[in-house]
Every structure is written in C-alpha cells, then in structure tokens.
Amino acid sequence: MPLAVQKSNEDLLPATATRARYSVSDMTIFRWLADPKLCFPQPIRINGRRYWRLADLQAFEARQATKMEAA
C-alpha cells in the first residue's frame, strides 16, 4: 500500500497546478501578477519555469477571504 504524501507549506506548485487551483487561464495569472492592488504572489523561476510556494498562495487566499468578509 503506497504511503500518503503530505504537502508542507514549503511545497512548490508548478504553473499548471496553480492555474488548476484557481480554475483560470495563464493570461489570468499574468493579469493578477500585473495588478499591484491584488498582491498575487510572484513566482519562483527554475530553469525558465514558474513555481509558486504553497504558503504564499494560502496567504493570498486568506487575504482575499478577509477582503470579502469586510465588504
């Protein structure tokens, strides 16, 4: 029986997984990165590919939830 691998907050998600997490296109991610008011986390580039820290994405989600509650 395979062991379950737990994700830690230090995990890196590739661009495809990040797009799937939010069900958005690459162009949407590009727009989010260009919008300073949104504060979407900047990716880490490794060999020309983009990765996001899971902890950064979770912090972004928490900020968005706080904004929605305040509205």
Long-range contacts (C-beta under 8 A, 24 or more apart in sequence): 7-54, 8-54, 9-53, 9-54, 9-55, 9-58, 10-53, 10-54, 10-55, 11-53, 11-54, 12-44, 12-51, 12-52, 12-53, 12-54, 13-51, 13-52, 13-53, 13-54, 13-57, 14-49, 14-50, 14-51, 15-43, 15-49, 15-50, 15-51, 15-52, 18-43, 18-50, 18-52, 18-57, 21-57, 39-63
